[in-house]
Amino acid sequence: MRDGMSNIFLHDIYTQILTPATEQLAEEAHYAREDQRYYRKQERKQQKELLDELAPRPDAGTYARRLENKAAKTLTLRSFADDKTAGMEDVGEGDLMGGGDDEYKRQLKETEKKRSEREIRKEEVLRARAAEREERLRGMREKEEKTMSRLRGLVRERFG
């Protein structure tokens, strides 16, 4: 091997130049995210303190706190119930329970029609398979008959 400069690839140059810059950018972005989280956390904390000053909540585990939670739960459940009943409309008996006998009979006819079509197709497939099988058997019998006639001919030639 000769002394001097070794082969320098373009990739090596880019990594020497760009790697420190990209690491620095990634680090700055990381610190910016952490600062943002910290500021949001502080702001939430201040809002919570301000809310507690304006309308203090009862201490946890006390009767008053349980009543407050129960009232909040009741309000939530009532709002869900109101939303459910708001969309209710009068529905006809035919729509609710089906179209009656006519609808049932029509569906029954459709089901029978589908079933009979399926059976017809199945029978056609079975007939086609049987025909193919018969054709193969006929071919095998003919081949066997030719072989047997040749063997009989050989037997006649030898044993007369």
C-alpha positions in Angstrom: 0.0 0.0 0.0 1.3 3.4 -0.8 1.7 6.3 1.6 -0.3 9.4 1.2 -4.0 10.3 1.1 -6.5 7.5 1.0 -9.6 7.6 -1.1 -12.1 10.1 0.3 -15.7 9.5 -0.6 -18.4 12.1 -1.0 -20.4 10.4 1.7 -17.6 10.9 4.2 -17.4 14.6 3.4 -21.1 15.1 3.9 -21.2 13.2 7.2 -18.2 15.4 8.5 -20.0 18.6 7.5 -23.7 17.8 8.1 -23.6 15.5 11.2 -22.6 18.2 13.7 -25.1 20.6 12.2 -28.0 18.1 12.3 -27.2 17.0 15.8 -27.2 20.6 16.9 -30.6 21.2 15.2 -32.1 18.1 16.8 -30.8 19.1 20.2 -32.3 22.6 19.8 -35.6 21.2 18.8 -35.6 18.8 21.8 -34.9 21.7 24.2 -37.6 23.8 22.5 -40.2 21.0 23.0 -39.2 20.7 26.7 -39.5 24.5 27.2 -42.9 24.4 25.6 -44.1 21.6 27.8 -42.8 23.4 30.9 -44.7 26.6 30.0 -47.9 24.7 29.3 -47.6 22.9 32.6 -47.1 26.2 34.5 -50.0 27.8 32.7 -52.3 24.9 33.6 -51.1 25.1 37.2 -51.9 28.9 37.3 -55.4 28.3 35.8 -56.1 25.6 38.3 -55.1 27.9 41.2 -57.2 30.7 39.9 -60.2 28.4 39.5 -59.7 27.2 43.1 -59.6 30.8 44.4 -62.8 31.7 42.5 -64.8 28.5 43.2 -63.1 26.3 45.8 -63.9 22.6 45.6 -64.6 20.6 48.8 -61.8 18.4 50.1 -61.4 15.0 48.7 -63.4 12.2 50.5 -65.8 14.6 52.2 -69.6 14.3 51.9 -69.8 17.6 50.0 -67.3 16.3 47.4 -69.2 13.1 46.9 -72.4 15.1 46.4 -70.6 17.3 43.9 -69.4 14.3 41.9 -72.8 12.7 42.0 -74.4 15.9 40.6 -71.8 16.0 37.8 -72.5 12.3 37.0 -76.2 12.9 36.9 -75.8 15.9 34.6 -73.7 13.9 32.2 -76.1 10.9 32.1 -79.1 13.2 31.7 -77.4 14.9 28.7 -76.8 11.5 27.1 -80.5 10.6 27.7 -81.7 13.8 26.2 -79.5 13.3 23.1 -81.0 9.8 22.6 -84.6 10.9 22.8 -84.1 14.0 20.6 -83.8 11.9 17.4 -86.8 9.6 18.2 -89.7 9.8 15.7 -92.9 7.9 15.4 -92.2 4.7 13.4 -94.9 2.8 11.6 -95.8 -0.7 12.7 -94.8 -2.1 9.3 -91.3 -0.6 9.5 -90.8 -1.6 13.0 -92.0 -5.2 12.8 -91.5 -5.9 9.1 -93.8 -5.7 6.2 -96.3 -8.3 7.5 -97.3 -11.4 5.6 -96.6 -10.0 2.2 -93.1 -9.1 3.0 -92.5 -12.5 4.7 -93.9 -14.4 1.7 -91.8 -12.4 -0.7 -88.6 -13.1 1.2 -89.6 -16.8 1.5 -90.1 -16.9 -2.3 -86.7 -15.3 -2.9 -85.0 -17.7 -0.6 -86.7 -20.7 -2.3 -85.7 -19.3 -5.7 -82.1 -18.9 -4.6 -82.1 -22.4 -3.1 -83.5 -24.0 -6.3 -81.0 -22.1 -8.5 -78.2 -23.4 -6.3 -79.5 -26.9 -6.5 -79.8 -26.7 -10.3 -76.2 -25.4 -10.6 -75.0 -28.2 -8.3 -76.8 -30.9 -10.3 -75.3 -29.5 -13.6 -71.8 -29.6 -12.1 -72.4 -33.2 -10.9 -73.7 -34.2 -14.3 -70.7 -32.7 -16.0 -68.3 -34.5 -13.6 -70.1 -37.8 -14.2 -69.8 -37.3 -18.0 -66.1 -36.5 -17.7 -65.7 -39.6 -15.6 -67.5 -41.8 -18.1 -65.4 -40.4 -20.9 -62.2 -41.2 -19.0 -63.5 -44.7 -18.2 -64.4 -45.3 -21.8 -60.9 -44.2 -22.9 -59.3 -46.6 -20.3 -61.5 -49.5 -21.4 -60.6 -48.9 -25.1 -56.9 -48.8 -24.2 -57.2 -51.9 -22.1 -59.1 -53.7 -24.9 -56.3 -52.8 -27.5 -53.7 -54.1 -25.1 -55.6 -57.3 -24.5 -56.1 -57.9 -28.2 -52.4 -57.4 -28.9 -51.6 -59.9 -26.1 -54.1 -62.4 -27.5 -52.5 -62.0 -30.9 -49.1 -62.7 -29.4 -50.4 -65.8 -27.6 -52.0 -67.1 -30.9 -48.7 -66.6 -32.7 -46.7 -68.5 -30.2 -49.1 -71.2 -29.1 -51.2 -71.3 -32.3 
